[in-house]
Amino acid sequence: MEDNIYEIQFTATSIRMLYKAVCFALDQWPGGDPTEQEYYVILRDSLKRILLEETFMLDA
């Protein structure tokens, strides 16, 4: 089964809050499905890239 793909829009502040929530979830990881943990890592890294791009754009 193929996953659906969705497109959503966030403000920079919302991305920061989501990044913090994902980092917290990883830091407090209780164990369980390792695939879920891998998805959290991918999401964290993607959000970090967005935040770095935002910082770059502000400094330009």
CHARMM-style PDB file with segment names, atoms N, HN, CA, C and O in Angstrom:
ATOM      1  N   MET     1       0.844  -1.190   0.000  1.00  0.00      PROA
ATOM      2  CA  MET     1       0.000   0.000   0.000  1.00  0.00      PROA
ATOM      3  C   MET     1       0.884   1.245   0.000  1.00  0.00      PROA
ATOM      4  O   MET     1       1.820   1.355   0.792  1.00  0.00      PROA
ATOM      5  N   GLU     2       0.583   2.156  -0.872  1.00  0.00      PROA
ATOM      6  HN  GLU     2      -0.178   2.067  -1.516  1.00  0.00      PROA
ATOM      7  CA  GLU     2       1.364   3.378  -0.990  1.00  0.00      PROA
ATOM      8  C   GLU     2       0.832   4.434  -0.034  1.00  0.00      PROA
ATOM      9  O   GLU     2      -0.378   4.617   0.099  1.00  0.00      PROA
ATOM     10  N   ASP     3       1.764   5.137   0.640  1.00  0.00      PROA
ATOM     11  HN  ASP     3       2.747   4.988   0.532  1.00  0.00      PROA
ATOM     12  CA  ASP     3       1.359   6.206   1.550  1.00  0.00      PROA
ATOM     13  C   ASP     3       0.847   7.404   0.758  1.00  0.00      PROA
ATOM     14  O   ASP     3       1.357   7.708  -0.320  1.00  0.00      PROA
ATOM     15  N   ASN     4      -0.147   8.070   1.290  1.00  0.00      PROA
ATOM     16  HN  ASN     4      -0.562   7.823   2.166  1.00  0.00      PROA
ATOM     17  CA  ASN     4      -0.618   9.326   0.709  1.00  0.00      PROA
ATOM     18  C   ASN     4       0.407  10.406   0.991  1.00  0.00      PROA
ATOM     19  O   ASN     4       1.120  10.341   1.993  1.00  0.00      PROA
ATOM     20  N   ILE     5       0.488  11.387   0.127  1.00  0.00      PROA
ATOM     21  HN  ILE     5      -0.091  11.439  -0.687  1.00  0.00      PROA
ATOM     22  CA  ILE     5       1.397  12.511   0.310  1.00  0.00      PROA
ATOM     23  C   ILE     5       0.560  13.761   0.497  1.00  0.00      PROA
ATOM     24  O   ILE     5      -0.351  14.033  -0.285  1.00  0.00      PROA
ATOM     25  N   TYR     6       0.872  14.520   1.538  1.00  0.00      PROA
ATOM     26  HN  TYR     6       1.612  14.299   2.174  1.00  0.00      PROA
ATOM     27  CA  TYR     6       0.144  15.742   1.859  1.00  0.00      PROA
ATOM     28  C   TYR     6       1.108  16.917   1.847  1.00  0.00      PROA
ATOM     29  O   TYR     6       2.297  16.764   2.129  1.00  0.00      PROA
ATOM     30  N   GLU     7       0.592  18.071   1.522  1.00  0.00      PROA
ATOM     31  HN  GLU     7      -0.373  18.195   1.293  1.00  0.00      PROA
ATOM     32  CA  GLU     7       1.377  19.293   1.545  1.00  0.00      PROA
ATOM     33  C   GLU     7       0.713  20.245   2.525  1.00  0.00      PROA
ATOM     34  O   GLU     7      -0.480  20.529   2.418  1.00  0.00      PROA
ATOM     35  N   ILE     8       1.496  20.739   3.486  1.00  0.00      PROA
ATOM     36  HN  ILE     8       2.465  20.508   3.573  1.00  0.00      PROA
ATOM     37  CA  ILE     8       0.969  21.670   4.481  1.00  0.00      PROA
ATOM     38  C   ILE     8       1.912  22.864   4.584  1.00  0.00      PROA
ATOM     39  O   ILE     8       3.075  22.784   4.188  1.00  0.00      PROA
ATOM     40  N   GLN     9       1.408  23.955   5.112  1.00  0.00      PROA
ATOM     41  HN  GLN     9       0.463  24.020   5.433  1.00  0.00      PROA
ATOM     42  CA  GLN     9       2.213  25.161   5.260  1.00  0.00      PROA
ATOM     43  C   GLN     9       2.352  25.499   6.739  1.00  0.00      PROA
ATOM     44  O   GLN     9       1.384  25.443   7.498  1.00  0.00      PROA
ATOM     45  N   PHE    10       3.577  25.851   7.136  1.00  0.00      PROA
ATOM     46  HN  PHE    10       4.363  25.896   6.520  1.00  0.00      PROA
ATOM     47  CA  PHE    10       3.877  26.226   8.510  1.00  0.00      PROA
ATOM     48  C   PHE    10       4.634  27.546   8.524  1.00  0.00      PROA
ATOM     49  O   PHE    10       5.332  27.881   7.567  1.00  0.00      PROA
ATOM     50  N   THR    11       4.493  28.283   9.602  1.00  0.00      PROA
ATOM     51  HN  THR    11       3.926  28.011  10.379  1.00  0.00      PROA
ATOM     52  CA  THR    11       5.351  29.442   9.827  1.00  0.00      PROA
ATOM     53  C   THR    11       6.676  28.930  10.388  1.00  0.00      PROA
ATOM     54  O   THR    11       6.773  27.779  10.814  1.00  0.00      PROA
ATOM     55  N   ALA    12       7.686  29.785  10.385  1.00  0.00      PROA
ATOM     56  HN  ALA    12       7.607  30.719  10.038  1.00  0.00      PROA
ATOM     57  CA  ALA    12       8.983  29.400  10.942  1.00  0.00      PROA
ATOM     58  C   ALA    12       8.845  29.040  12.423  1.00  0.00      PROA
ATOM     59  O   ALA    12       9.489  28.107  12.902  1.00  0.00      PROA
ATOM     60  N   THR    13       8.012  29.778  13.136  1.00  0.00      PROA
ATOM     61  HN  THR    13       7.489  30.536  12.747  1.00  0.00      PROA
ATOM     62  CA  THR    13       7.790  29.486  14.556  1.00  0.00      PROA
ATOM     63  C   THR    13       7.174  28.105  14.738  1.00  0.00      PROA
ATOM     64  O   THR    13       7.560  27.367  15.644  1.00  0.00      PROA
ATOM     65  N   SER    14       6.233  27.758  13.894  1.00  0.00      PROA
ATOM     66  HN  SER    14       5.920  28.358  13.158  1.00  0.00      PROA
ATOM     67  CA  SER    14       5.607  26.435  13.978  1.00  0.00      PROA
ATOM     68  C   SER    14       6.614  25.329  13.691  1.00  0.00      PROA
ATOM     69  O   SER    14       6.577  24.276  14.328  1.00  0.00      PROA
ATOM     70  N   ILE    15       7.504  25.558  12.748  1.00  0.00      PROA
ATOM     71  HN  ILE    15       7.534  26.413  12.231  1.00  0.00      PROA
ATOM     72  CA  ILE    15       8.539  24.565  12.442  1.00  0.00      PROA
ATOM     73  C   ILE    15       9.453  24.380  13.649  1.00  0.00      PROA
ATOM     74  O   ILE    15       9.815  23.254  13.990  1.00  0.00      PROA
ATOM     75  N   ARG    16       9.826  25.488  14.299  1.00  0.00      PROA
ATOM     76  HN  ARG    16       9.532  26.403  14.023  1.00  0.00      PROA
ATOM     77  CA  ARG    16      10.664  25.389  15.500  1.00  0.00      PROA
ATOM     78  C   ARG    16       9.983  24.580  16.594  1.00  0.00      PROA
ATOM     79  O   ARG    16      10.615  23.742  17.238  1.00  0.00      PROA
ATOM     80  N   MET    17       8.702  24.830  16.800  1.00  0.00      PROA
ATOM     81  HN  MET    17       8.189  25.510  16.277  1.00  0.00      PROA
ATOM     82  CA  MET    17       7.954  24.102  17.832  1.00  0.00      PROA
ATOM     83  C   MET    17       7.845  22.616  17.485  1.00  0.00      PROA
ATOM     84  O   MET    17       7.995  21.762  18.359  1.00  0.00      PROA
ATOM     85  N   LEU    18       7.589  22.313  16.236  1.00  0.00      PROA
ATOM     86  HN  LEU    18       7.468  23.007  15.527  1.00  0.00      PROA
ATOM     87  CA  LEU    18       7.505  20.920  15.803  1.00  0.00      PROA
ATOM     88  C   LEU    18       8.860  20.231  15.959  1.00  0.00      PROA
ATOM     89  O   LEU    18       8.930  19.080  16.387  1.00  0.00      PROA
ATOM     90  N   TYR    19       9.933  20.940  15.609  1.00  0.00      PROA
ATOM     91  HN  TYR    19       9.876  21.876  15.261  1.00  0.00      PROA
ATOM     92  CA  TYR    19      11.285  20.396  15.767  1.00  0.00      PROA
ATOM     93  C   TYR    19      11.562  20.062  17.235  1.00  0.00      PROA
ATOM     94  O   TYR    19      12.090  18.994  17.543  1.00  0.00      PROA
ATOM     95  N   LYS    20      11.207  20.976  18.133  1.00  0.00      PROA
ATOM     96  HN  LYS    20      10.779  21.844  17.882  1.00  0.00      PROA
ATOM     97  CA  LYS    20      11.410  20.725  19.565  1.00  0.00      PROA
ATOM     98  C   LYS    20      10.610  19.520  20.039  1.00  0.00      PROA
ATOM     99  O   LYS    20      11.102  18.722  20.837  1.00  0.00      PROA
ATOM    100  N   ALA    21       9.388  19.384  19.556  1.00  0.00      PROA
ATOM    101  HN  ALA    21       8.989  20.032  18.908  1.00  0.00      PROA
ATOM    102  CA  ALA    21       8.541  18.254  19.951  1.00  0.00      PROA
ATOM    103  C   ALA    21       9.120  16.929  19.458  1.00  0.00      PROA
ATOM    104  O   ALA    21       9.107  15.935  20.183  1.00  0.00      PROA
ATOM    105  N   VAL    22       9.622  16.916  18.238  1.00  0.00      PROA
ATOM    106  HN  VAL    22       9.633  17.724  17.649  1.00  0.00      PROA
ATOM    107  CA  VAL    22      10.213  15.693  17.693  1.00  0.00      PROA
ATOM    108  C   VAL    22      11.500  15.346  18.444  1.00  0.00      PROA
ATOM    109  O   VAL    22      11.742  14.178  18.749  1.00  0.00      PROA
ATOM    110  N   CYS    23      12.323  16.349  18.741  1.00  0.00      PROA
ATOM    111  HN  CYS    23      12.126  17.298  18.493  1.00  0.00      PROA
ATOM    112  CA  CYS    23      13.542  16.102  19.522  1.00  0.00      PROA
ATOM    113  C   CYS    23      13.201  15.546  20.898  1.00  0.00      PROA
ATOM    114  O   CYS    23      13.863  14.627  21.380  1.00  0.00      PROA
ATOM    115  N   PHE    24      12.175  16.096  21.528  1.00  0.00      PROA
ATOM    116  HN  PHE    24      11.637  16.843  21.136  1.00  0.00      PROA
ATOM    117  CA  PHE    24      11.742  15.604  22.835  1.00  0.00      PROA
ATOM    118  C   PHE    24      11.294  14.150  22.733  1.00  0.00      PROA
ATOM    119  O   PHE    24      11.646  13.327  23.578  1.00  0.00      PROA
ATOM    120  N   ALA    25      10.521  13.838  21.700  1.00  0.00      PROA
ATOM    121  HN  ALA    25      10.235  14.506  21.013  1.00  0.00      PROA
ATOM    122  CA  ALA    25      10.048  12.461  21.507  1.00  0.00      PROA
ATOM    123  C   ALA    25      11.223  11.501  21.338  1.00  0.00      PROA
ATOM    124  O   ALA    25      11.192  10.386  21.860  1.00  0.00      PROA
ATOM    125  N   LEU    26      12.249  11.920  20.621  1.00  0.00      PROA
ATOM    126  HN  LEU    26      12.275  12.825  20.197  1.00  0.00      PROA
ATOM    127  CA  LEU    26      13.422  11.063  20.447  1.00  0.00      PROA
ATOM    128  C   LEU    26      14.225  10.944  21.736  1.00  0.00      PROA
ATOM    129  O   LEU    26      14.688   9.856  22.080  1.00  0.00      PROA
ATOM    130  N   ASP    27      14.394  12.052  22.451  1.00  0.00      PROA
ATOM    131  HN  ASP    27      14.018  12.936  22.172  1.00  0.00      PROA
ATOM    132  CA  ASP    27      15.142  12.023  23.715  1.00  0.00      PROA
ATOM    133  C   ASP    27      14.470  11.137  24.751  1.00  0.00      PROA
ATOM    134  O   ASP    27      15.144  10.481  25.544  1.00  0.00      PROA
ATOM    135  N   GLN    28      13.155  11.117  24.745  1.00  0.00      PROA
ATOM    136  HN  GLN    28      12.607  11.650  24.100  1.00  0.00      PROA
ATOM    137  CA  GLN    28      12.388  10.348  25.730  1.00  0.00      PROA
ATOM    138  C   GLN    28      11.907   9.013  25.157  1.00  0.00      PROA
ATOM    139  O   GLN    28      10.976   8.413  25.694  1.00  0.00      PROA
ATOM    140  N   TRP    29      12.521   8.551  24.090  1.00  0.00      PROA
ATOM    141  HN  TRP    29      13.277   9.039  23.653  1.00  0.00      PROA
ATOM    142  CA  TRP    29      12.077   7.346  23.389  1.00  0.00      PROA
ATOM    143  C   TRP    29      12.006   6.162  24.357  1.00  0.00      PROA
ATOM    144  O   TRP    29      13.021   5.782  24.942  1.00  0.00      PROA
ATOM    145  N   PRO    30      10.819   5.578  24.528  1.00  0.00      PROA
ATOM    146  CA  PRO    30      10.663   4.480  25.484  1.00  0.00      PROA
ATOM    147  C   PRO    30      11.002   3.115  24.891  1.00  0.00      PROA
ATOM    148  O   PRO    30      10.934   2.100  25.585  1.00  0.00      PROA
ATOM    149  N   GLY    31      11.362   3.089  23.631  1.00  0.00      PROA
ATOM    150  HN  GLY    31      11.417   3.913  23.067  1.00  0.00      PROA
ATOM    151  CA  GLY    31      11.582   1.806  22.958  1.00  0.00      PROA
ATOM    152  C   GLY    31      10.365   1.483  22.122  1.00  0.00      PROA
ATOM    153  O   GLY    31       9.446   2.293  22.004  1.00  0.00      PROA
ATOM    154  N   GLY    32      10.362   0.334  21.562  1.00  0.00      PROA
ATOM    155  HN  GLY    32      11.109  -0.324  21.658  1.00  0.00      PROA
ATOM    156  CA  GLY    32       9.227  -0.052  20.737  1.00  0.00      PROA
ATOM    157  C   GLY    32       9.638  -0.227  19.293  1.00  0.00      PROA
ATOM    158  O   GLY    32      10.760  -0.641  19.001  1.00  0.00      PROA
ATOM    159  N   ASP    33       8.735   0.088  18.400  1.00  0.00      PROA
ATOM    160  HN  ASP    33       7.824   0.425  18.637  1.00  0.00      PROA
ATOM    161  CA  ASP    33       8.937  -0.120  16.972  1.00  0.00      PROA
ATOM    162  C   ASP    33      10.117   0.710  16.458  1.00  0.00      PROA
ATOM    163  O   ASP    33      10.042   1.939  16.445  1.00  0.00      PROA
ATOM    164  N   PRO    34      11.200   0.060  16.037  1.00  0.00      PROA
ATOM    165  CA  PRO    34      12.360   0.817  15.562  1.00  0.00      PROA
ATOM    166  C   PRO    34      12.077   1.605  14.281  1.00  0.00      PROA
ATOM    167  O   PRO    34      12.738   2.608  14.017  1.00  0.00      PROA
ATOM    168  N   THR    35      11.106   1.163  13.490  1.00  0.00      PROA
ATOM    169  HN  THR    35      10.569   0.348  13.705  1.00  0.00      PROA
ATOM    170  CA  THR    35      10.750   1.901  12.277  1.00  0.00      PROA
ATOM    171  C   THR    35      10.181   3.266  12.633  1.00  0.00      PROA
ATOM    172  O   THR    35      10.460   4.257  11.958  1.00  0.00      PROA
ATOM    173  N   GLU    36       9.386   3.316  13.688  1.00  0.00      PROA
ATOM    174  HN  GLU    36       9.159   2.511  14.236  1.00  0.00      PROA
ATOM    175  CA  GLU    36       8.827   4.594  14.139  1.00  0.00      PROA
ATOM    176  C   GLU    36       9.942   5.534  14.567  1.00  0.00      PROA
ATOM    177  O   GLU    36       9.900   6.728  14.269  1.00  0.00      PROA
ATOM    178  N   GLN    37      10.931   5.006  15.260  1.00  0.00      PROA
ATOM    179  HN  GLN    37      10.964   4.037  15.503  1.00  0.00      PROA
ATOM    180  CA  GLN    37      12.061   5.821  15.687  1.00  0.00      PROA
ATOM    181  C   GLN    37      12.828   6.348  14.469  1.00  0.00      PROA
ATOM    182  O   GLN    37      13.257   7.502  14.458  1.00  0.00      PROA
ATOM    183  N   GLU    38      12.998   5.517  13.461  1.00  0.00      PROA
ATOM    184  HN  GLU    38      12.649   4.580  13.471  1.00  0.00      PROA
ATOM    185  CA  GLU    38      13.679   5.953  12.241  1.00  0.00      PROA
ATOM    186  C   GLU    38      12.913   7.090  11.563  1.00  0.00      PROA
ATOM    187  O   GLU    38      13.520   8.035  11.059  1.00  0.00      PROA
ATOM    188  N   TYR    39      11.594   7.000  11.550  1.00  0.00      PROA
ATOM    189  HN  TYR    39      11.100   6.232  11.959  1.00  0.00      PROA
ATOM    190  CA  TYR    39      10.785   8.079  10.971  1.00  0.00      PROA
ATOM    191  C   TYR    39      10.955   9.374  11.758  1.00  0.00      PROA
ATOM    192  O   TYR    39      11.014  10.455  11.173  1.00  0.00      PROA
ATOM    193  N   TYR    40      11.035   9.265  13.086  1.00  0.00      PROA
ATOM    194  HN  TYR    40      10.987   8.386  13.561  1.00  0.00      PROA
ATOM    195  CA  TYR    40      11.278  10.454  13.902  1.00  0.00      PROA
ATOM    196  C   TYR    40      12.625  11.080  13.552  1.00  0.00      PROA
ATOM    197  O   TYR    40      12.736  12.303  13.467  1.00  0.00      PROA
ATOM    198  N   VAL    41      13.639  10.257  13.351  1.00  0.00      PROA
ATOM    199  HN  VAL    41      13.549   9.264  13.420  1.00  0.00      PROA
ATOM    200  CA  VAL    41      14.968  10.772  13.005  1.00  0.00      PROA
ATOM    201  C   VAL    41      14.923  11.479  11.649  1.00  0.00      PROA
ATOM    202  O   VAL    41      15.487  12.561  11.491  1.00  0.00      PROA
ATOM    203  N   ILE    42      14.259  10.871  10.685  1.00  0.00      PROA
ATOM    204  HN  ILE    42      13.801   9.992  10.814  1.00  0.00      PROA
ATOM    205  CA  ILE    42      14.129  11.493   9.360  1.00  0.00      PROA
ATOM    206  C   ILE    42      13.377  12.818   9.465  1.00  0.00      PROA
ATOM    207  O   ILE    42      13.772  13.811   8.852  1.00  0.00      PROA
ATOM    208  N   LEU    43      12.294  12.832  10.240  1.00  0.00      PROA
ATOM    209  HN  LEU    43      11.973  12.026  10.738  1.00  0.00      PROA
ATOM    210  CA  LEU    43      11.516  14.059  10.423  1.00  0.00      PROA
ATOM    211  C   LEU    43      12.344  15.127  11.115  1.00  0.00      PROA
ATOM    212  O   LEU    43      12.321  16.291  10.714  1.00  0.00      PROA
ATOM    213  N   ARG    44      13.084  14.735  12.164  1.00  0.00      PROA
ATOM    214  HN  ARG    44      13.104  13.790  12.490  1.00  0.00      PROA
ATOM    215  CA  ARG    44      13.938  15.695  12.880  1.00  0.00      PROA
ATOM    216  C   ARG    44      14.960  16.315  11.938  1.00  0.00      PROA
ATOM    217  O   ARG    44      15.145  17.533  11.925  1.00  0.00      PROA
ATOM    218  N   ASP    45      15.623  15.475  11.150  1.00  0.00      PROA
ATOM    219  HN  ASP    45      15.473  14.486  11.160  1.00  0.00      PROA
ATOM    220  CA  ASP    45      16.649  15.975  10.238  1.00  0.00      PROA
ATOM    221  C   ASP    45      16.058  16.884   9.158  1.00  0.00      PROA
ATOM    222  O   ASP    45      16.675  17.881   8.782  1.00  0.00      PROA
ATOM    223  N   SER    46      14.886  16.548   8.665  1.00  0.00      PROA
ATOM    224  HN  SER    46      14.386  15.738   8.970  1.00  0.00      PROA
ATOM    225  CA  SER    46      14.226  17.382   7.654  1.00  0.00      PROA
ATOM    226  C   SER    46      13.832  18.735   8.232  1.00  0.00      PROA
ATOM    227  O   SER    46      14.005  19.768   7.584  1.00  0.00      PROA
ATOM    228  N   LEU    47      13.305  18.727   9.447  1.00  0.00      PROA
ATOM    229  HN  LEU    47      13.165  17.889   9.973  1.00  0.00      PROA
ATOM    230  CA  LEU    47      12.935  19.988  10.101  1.00  0.00      PROA
ATOM    231  C   LEU    47      14.170  20.840  10.375  1.00  0.00      PROA
ATOM    232  O   LEU    47      14.123  22.062  10.239  1.00  0.00      PROA
ATOM    233  N   LYS    48      15.270  20.201  10.758  1.00  0.00      PROA
ATOM    234  HN  LYS    48      15.308  19.208  10.867  1.00  0.00      PROA
ATOM    235  CA  LYS    48      16.512  20.936  11.011  1.00  0.00      PROA
ATOM    236  C   LYS    48      16.999  21.605   9.724  1.00  0.00      PROA
ATOM    237  O   LYS    48      17.472  22.741   9.754  1.00  0.00      PROA
ATOM    238  N   ARG    49      16.884  20.906   8.602  1.00  0.00      PROA
ATOM    239  HN  ARG    49      16.499  19.983   8.578  1.00  0.00      PROA
ATOM    240  CA  ARG    49      17.278  21.502   7.319  1.00  0.00      PROA
ATOM    241  C   ARG    49      16.447  22.744   7.012  1.00  0.00      PROA
ATOM    242  O   ARG    49      16.970  23.753   6.537  1.00  0.00      PROA
ATOM    243  N   ILE    50      15.157  22.659   7.286  1.00  0.00      PROA
ATOM    244  HN  ILE    50      14.732  21.840   7.672  1.00  0.00      PROA
ATOM    245  CA  ILE    50      14.274  23.806   7.053  1.00  0.00      PROA
ATOM    246  C   ILE    50      14.693  24.976   7.934  1.00  0.00      PROA
ATOM    247  O   ILE    50      14.749  26.115   7.470  1.00  0.00      PROA
ATOM    248  N   LEU    51      14.987  24.703   9.195  1.00  0.00      PROA
ATOM    249  HN  LEU    51      14.942  23.778   9.572  1.00  0.00      PROA
ATOM    250  CA  LEU    51      15.396  25.768  10.115  1.00  0.00      PROA
ATOM    251  C   LEU    51      16.731  26.381   9.702  1.00  0.00      PROA
ATOM    252  O   LEU    51      16.917  27.593   9.812  1.00  0.00      PROA
ATOM    253  N   LEU    52      17.650  25.561   9.234  1.00  0.00      PROA
ATOM    254  HN  LEU    52      17.499  24.576   9.145  1.00  0.00      PROA
ATOM    255  CA  LEU    52      18.930  26.094   8.758  1.00  0.00      PROA
ATOM    256  C   LEU    52      18.733  26.964   7.522  1.00  0.00      PROA
ATOM    257  O   LEU    52      19.373  28.006   7.380  1.00  0.00      PROA
ATOM    258  N   GLU    53      17.849  26.535   6.633  1.00  0.00      PROA
ATOM    259  HN  GLU    53      17.329  25.689   6.748  1.00  0.00      PROA
ATOM    260  CA  GLU    53      17.535  27.337   5.443  1.00  0.00      PROA
ATOM    261  C   GLU    53      16.904  28.672   5.847  1.00  0.00      PROA
ATOM    262  O   GLU    53      17.220  29.714   5.272  1.00  0.00      PROA
ATOM    263  N   GLU    54      16.022  28.634   6.826  1.00  0.00      PROA
ATOM    264  HN  GLU    54      15.766  27.788   7.293  1.00  0.00      PROA
ATOM    265  CA  GLU    54      15.390  29.862   7.330  1.00  0.00      PROA
ATOM    266  C   GLU    54      16.443  30.818   7.889  1.00  0.00      PROA
ATOM    267  O   GLU    54      16.392  32.020   7.629  1.00  0.00      PROA
ATOM    268  N   THR    55      17.389  30.292   8.650  1.00  0.00      PROA
ATOM    269  HN  THR    55      17.431  29.316   8.861  1.00  0.00      PROA
ATOM    270  CA  THR    55      18.464  31.106   9.213  1.00  0.00      PROA
ATOM    271  C   THR    55      19.319  31.706   8.098  1.00  0.00      PROA
ATOM    272  O   THR    55      19.686  32.879   8.148  1.00  0.00      PROA
ATOM    273  N   PHE    56      19.629  30.894   7.103  1.00  0.00      PROA
ATOM    274  HN  PHE    56      19.330  29.940   7.063  1.00  0.00      PROA
ATOM    275  CA  PHE    56      20.415  31.366   5.967  1.00  0.00      PROA
ATOM    276  C   PHE    56      19.700  32.505   5.246  1.00  0.00      PROA
ATOM    277  O   PHE    56      20.323  33.501   4.880  1.00  0.00      PROA
ATOM    278  N   MET    57      18.390  32.356   5.043  1.00  0.00      PROA
ATOM    279  HN  MET    57      17.884  31.546   5.340  1.00  0.00      PROA
ATOM    280  CA  MET    57      17.618  33.380   4.338  1.00  0.00      PROA
ATOM    281  C   MET    57      17.547  34.676   5.149  1.00  0.00      PROA
ATOM    282  O   MET    57      17.557  35.765   4.576  1.00  0.00      PROA
ATOM    283  N   LEU    58      17.474  34.566   6.474  1.00  0.00      PROA
ATOM    284  HN  LEU    58      17.465  33.681   6.940  1.00  0.00      PROA
ATOM    285  CA  LEU    58      17.432  35.763   7.315  1.00  0.00      PROA
ATOM    286  C   LEU    58      18.762  36.507   7.294  1.00  0.00      PROA
ATOM    287  O   LEU    58      18.795  37.735   7.367  1.00  0.00      PROA
ATOM    288  N   ASP    59      19.868  35.750   7.192  1.00  0.00      PROA
ATOM    289  HN  ASP    59      19.842  34.752   7.132  1.00  0.00      PROA
ATOM    290  CA  ASP    59      21.198  36.349   7.194  1.00  0.00      PROA
ATOM    291  C   ASP    59      21.586  36.921   5.835  1.00  0.00      PROA
ATOM    292  O   ASP    59      22.537  37.697   5.741  1.00  0.00      PROA
ATOM    293  N   ALA    60      20.869  36.549   4.793  1.00  0.00      PROA
ATOM    294  HN  ALA    60      20.097  35.918   4.869  1.00  0.00      PROA
ATOM    295  CA  ALA    60      21.236  36.980   3.429  1.00  0.00      PROA
ATOM    296  C   ALA    60      20.850  38.416   3.168  1.00  0.00      PROA
ATOM    297  OT1 ALA    60      21.087  38.930   2.075  1.00  0.00      PROA
TER     298      ALA     60
END
